[in-house]
Amino acid sequence: MSEVNRCVAIARVKQPFMDWLKSLPDPTYLTIEEVNIDNTAYLLPEYEETNQSLNILEYYYELIFDEQLWSWWTNEKDWPKNRDFATFLKWFDVKMNFMVIDLVDEPIKIYDESRHKKCYFCRLSSFSPV
């Protein structure tokens, strides 16, 4: 068992995200509860003080926002035009935890992104916020 030098952010969708999903050319008929059954966990840099978590989230929100949109709809022309931090917070409820413990007694496998050239999120890996 070892502590990992990351925090974890879990984004749960809110009603504005569901409204967008239902507005798409091929809308989903899932409920918000069904969409939020299994949420993606994002590993972000660790932080010491609780007030630092919002700064870290603001630094990485674009990656999370785009990955969330991409995971449901890959045609970017249908994505919302306004994807600023305020919109992100209206669309997602994000829970941040600063303690991450790895209970598995094997190394973490990092997948080679060269295998995923067509994956939108993998293209974002060179993302460097200002």
N, C-alpha and C positions, 0 to 999 in steps of 0.2 A: 504494500500500500504506500502510495507516495502522493504528495501534494504537487499539483501542476501549476506552473507559473502563468496561469490564465484565469480570467473570470469567464462566466458563462452568461449569455443573454438569450432569453427565450421570448420570441415574439408571438403573441396571440392576436389574431385579427379582430378588429372591431367592425361595427356596422358599416362605416364608409367603404371598407375593403369589400364587404359582402355586396354592397350596392354596385360597386364597380364590377365585381364578378358577374352579377346578374344582368349588367348592361352589355356584356360582350356578345359578339355575333353567335357564339355557341355557349349560352349561359349555363351556369351550374345550378342545380336544384338542391344542393346540400344546404343544411342549416349552419348557422355560425357555430353551434355546438359540435356538429360533425366535422367542420373544417378545423376546429381547435382541439380535436382529440389527440392528434400527434403533431407537436410543434417542433420545428427545427431548433437545435441548440447551436449557438454561435460562440466560438471561443474568441475572446478578445483579450487585450493586455490586462494583466492584473492591476488592481488598485488597492490602496491602503485605507483611504477614507471614503465613507459612503458618498460624500458630496462630489467625489471624482468620477463616479459612475456615469453621471449625466454628460460630463465632458467627453468621456470615452465613447459613449453611445452617439453623441453628436458627431464625433470624428468618423465613426464607422456606419452611420445610419444609411448612407447611400448604397453601400454594398448590401445591407440587409434588405432595404426597400426593393432594390432591383432583383435580388435573388427571390424574394417573396413573389413579386410580380411574375418573374420568369417561370417559377415553379408551377404557376397556374395558367399562364398565357405567354407564349413566346413571340407573338407579333408585337413588337415594340410600338408600332404606330397606334395601337389601341391602349397603350399605357397612359395613365394620367399625365398631363403636361406638367402640372405643378407637383414636384416631388421634393419640396423643401423639408426641413426638419420639423416645422410646425405641422405640416400635413402628415408626415410620418407618425408623429405622436397622436394625431387624430385617428389614424388608420390602424395603429398597433398598440397593444398594451405590452410593454416590454418589462420582464422581470430579470433583474441582474443579480447574480450571486458571485461574491468574490472568492469563495472557497470552492476549489475543484480538487477532488481526490480521485486518483486513478486506483481502482481496486483490482485491476487485471494485472497478472504477473507476466505480461508479455509486452514488448515494445508497441507503441502506437504505430499503426501503418499509415503512412502518408501516401496517397495515391498520386501517381505521376500525372501531372496535368497535361503533358503532351498527348496523352491518350484521349483527351477531351477537347480537342481543338474546336469542335462545333458547339461546345457548351458555353452559353453566355456567361454564366457565373465564373467559369474558369478564365475567360477573357478578362474578367475584372481583377484577377489576382495581381495585376501590375498597378492597381489603383493606388494613388498616393494623395490623400487629402491635403489640402493646403494648410 
